[in-house]
Structure formats: C-alpha cells, structure tokens
Amino acid sequence: MFAKKQIITFFILITFITFGAHADNLTGSKAPTFELSDQSGKMHKLSDYAGKWVVLYFYPRNHTSGCTVEAGAFRDMQAKFADLNTTIMGVSVDDVESHKSFHSDLKLNFDLLSDNQQTVSKDYQVLNDLVVVKYSKRQTFIIDPMGMVAHHFEDVDPDTHAQETYDKLQEVQKIYSM
C-alpha cells in the first residue's frame, strides 16, 4: 500500500513538472542570443537578423506528427511571412543530420536549427528535461528588428499555430509602426 502511494505521488509530480510548469513569459525582454547550425551545417546567429523580424519556433522532435504539421504550415505560409520582412526558423534539440532529413522530406523553405547541446532551449526556458529524455517544448517567439521578444506563445496548437503567429505578427507590427 505504501509503495503504491509513492508511485502515484511520483507520477503526479512528474506530470506537474512536465505539463504544469511554464517558462517565464519573455515578452518585452531582450531575446537570448544564439549561434546554431542549420540543416546544412551553416551557422546562424540572432545578430545576423538585426533589422528583420524573426519567428523562432521551438518544437519537440523531427518526423513526429505534430512537428510535421507545424513545419508544413510554416512552409506553406513562408512567403506571407517574408512579405512582412520576417524570417522563420525552427529549433529543436535534434542533431543536424536529423534536421537535414526532416527539412528535405518536407521540402521546407526555411531553416531548422540544431540545439543538440540544449543551451538555446535553456536560455529561452523551453527545455523539458525528463532526465532520460530532453526536448524543446512547443513554444514560439516573435523577435522584433531590435532583438526584443515582441510576443511569446506558450501554448501552441500545431494545426493552427502558423496562422496564429502570422496574425499576431501583423498585430504587433502595427503597434510598432505607431
């Protein structure tokens, strides 16, 4: 009986840590810098995009159903984002080779950045560390041309997120242009 209560308590605690804990909302703060390799091995730094808007979306794993849907939606809307002077980049803790395959399979028209050291996911407070498995939580950051987080999406539905991000980007850009 006592062991059963301990096991139940353990699973409740793990569930809270995994699903209940949220990162601080970073809206209004300086975006953490990064230097990461894309699917081709090319390095990308946040400073490379000074003067542009950036949609930096974190996702758990390449070749999974939700991540495939989300990446495909961003691919399909990439030209609309480009019209708003915005670069899209996806980030996960998968390695460059996995990104290369995922990028190729989906015929993506934006870069996937490999955070296999998990430092950028930690800096953006999206790393989910379950001891044996580490992955980036599905969260997105709209970064303004000055490198500030203009909006932070903490709750993301892969089916609707690309459109939701586009709509929020338009809204935020209107505010910035006032």
C-alpha positions in Angstrom: 0.0 0.0 0.0 2.8 2.4 1.0 4.7 1.7 -2.3 1.6 2.3 -4.3 1.1 5.7 -2.8 4.8 6.6 -3.5 4.4 5.5 -7.1 1.2 7.6 -7.5 2.9 10.6 -5.9 5.9 10.2 -8.2 3.7 10.2 -11.3 1.7 13.2 -10.1 5.0 15.1 -9.5 6.4 14.1 -13.0 3.1 15.2 -14.6 3.2 18.6 -12.9 6.8 19.1 -13.8 6.2 18.1 -17.4 2.9 19.7 -18.2 2.3 22.2 -15.4 5.5 24.1 -15.3 5.7 27.0 -17.8 8.6 29.2 -18.7 8.5 32.8 -17.7 6.8 34.7 -20.5 9.7 36.5 -22.2 7.6 39.1 -24.0 9.2 42.5 -23.7 12.7 41.2 -22.8 15.9 41.0 -24.8 15.9 37.8 -26.9 18.6 35.5 -25.8 21.4 35.4 -28.4 22.3 32.2 -30.2 24.7 30.6 -32.6 23.4 27.4 -34.1 23.9 25.2 -37.1 21.1 24.7 -39.6 20.3 21.5 -41.6 23.2 22.2 -44.0 25.8 23.0 -41.3 25.6 26.8 -41.8 25.9 28.8 -38.6 23.1 31.3 -37.7 23.3 34.0 -35.0 20.4 36.1 -33.9 22.6 39.2 -34.7 22.6 38.1 -38.4 18.9 39.1 -38.4 19.2 42.6 -37.0 16.7 44.8 -38.7 14.4 41.9 -39.5 11.6 40.3 -37.7 12.2 36.7 -36.6 9.8 33.9 -35.8 11.8 31.5 -33.7 9.7 28.4 -33.1 10.8 25.6 -30.8 9.4 22.1 -31.4 10.0 18.7 -29.7 11.2 16.3 -32.4 11.7 15.9 -36.2 9.5 13.4 -38.0 6.7 13.4 -35.4 3.1 14.1 -36.3 2.6 17.5 -34.6 6.0 18.8 -35.6 5.4 17.7 -39.2 2.0 19.5 -39.3 3.5 22.7 -37.7 6.6 22.8 -40.0 4.4 22.2 -43.1 2.1 25.0 -42.2 5.0 27.4 -41.7 6.4 26.2 -45.1 3.1 26.9 -46.8 2.9 30.4 -45.3 6.6 31.3 -45.6 6.1 33.8 -48.5 3.4 35.7 -46.4 5.9 36.0 -43.6 8.7 37.1 -46.0 6.3 39.9 -47.2 6.3 41.1 -43.6 10.2 41.2 -43.5 10.2 38.1 -41.3 12.5 35.1 -41.2 11.1 31.8 -39.8 13.5 29.4 -38.1 12.6 26.2 -36.3 14.7 24.9 -33.4 14.9 21.5 -31.7 17.5 19.5 -29.8 17.7 17.1 -32.7 21.1 16.9 -34.5 22.0 18.4 -37.9 21.6 15.1 -39.7 18.0 14.7 -38.4 17.2 18.2 -39.4 18.7 17.6 -42.8 16.4 14.6 -43.4 13.3 16.4 -41.9 14.0 19.5 -44.0 14.4 17.5 -47.2 11.4 15.2 -46.6 9.1 18.2 -46.1 10.7 20.4 -48.7 11.0 23.2 -46.2 11.8 26.7 -47.4 13.2 28.0 -44.0 16.0 26.8 -41.8 15.9 24.3 -39.0 18.5 25.0 -36.2 20.1 22.2 -34.2 20.3 22.9 -30.5 21.7 19.5 -29.7 23.7 21.0 -26.7 20.3 22.3 -25.4 21.8 25.7 -24.5 19.5 27.8 -26.5 16.4 25.9 -25.3 17.6 26.5 -21.8 18.2 30.2 -22.5 14.6 30.5 -23.9 13.3 28.5 -21.0 11.7 25.8 -23.2 13.9 22.8 -22.4 11.9 19.9 -21.0 14.4 17.7 -19.1 12.9 14.4 -18.1 16.4 13.0 -17.1 16.5 10.3 -19.8 14.8 12.4 -22.5 15.3 16.1 -23.2 13.3 18.0 -25.8 12.3 21.6 -26.6 8.7 22.4 -25.6 6.5 23.7 -28.4 6.7 27.4 -27.9 7.3 30.3 -30.3 8.9 33.7 -30.0 8.4 36.7 -32.3 11.5 38.8 -32.1 11.5 42.4 -33.3 14.2 44.1 -35.5 15.9 45.4 -32.4 16.3 41.9 -30.9 13.5 42.2 -28.3 10.8 39.5 -27.8 7.6 41.1 -29.1 5.4 38.1 -28.4 5.9 34.7 -26.7 3.5 31.9 -27.4 3.5 29.4 -24.6 0.5 27.3 -25.6 0.8 26.1 -29.2 -1.6 24.0 -31.3 0.4 22.7 -34.3 -2.7 22.7 -36.5 -3.4 26.4 -36.2 -0.1 27.9 -35.0 1.4 29.2 -38.2 -1.8 31.3 -39.0 -2.0 32.4 -35.3 1.7 33.5 -35.5 1.1 35.4 -38.7 -2.0 37.2 -37.3 -0.1 38.1 -34.1 2.9 39.3 -36.2 0.7 41.6 -38.2 -0.9 43.0 -35.0 2.5 43.5 -33.3 4.0 45.2 -36.4 1.0 47.7 -36.5 1.8 48.6 -32.9 5.5 49.0 -33.6 4.7 51.3 -36.6 2.7 53.8 -34.5 
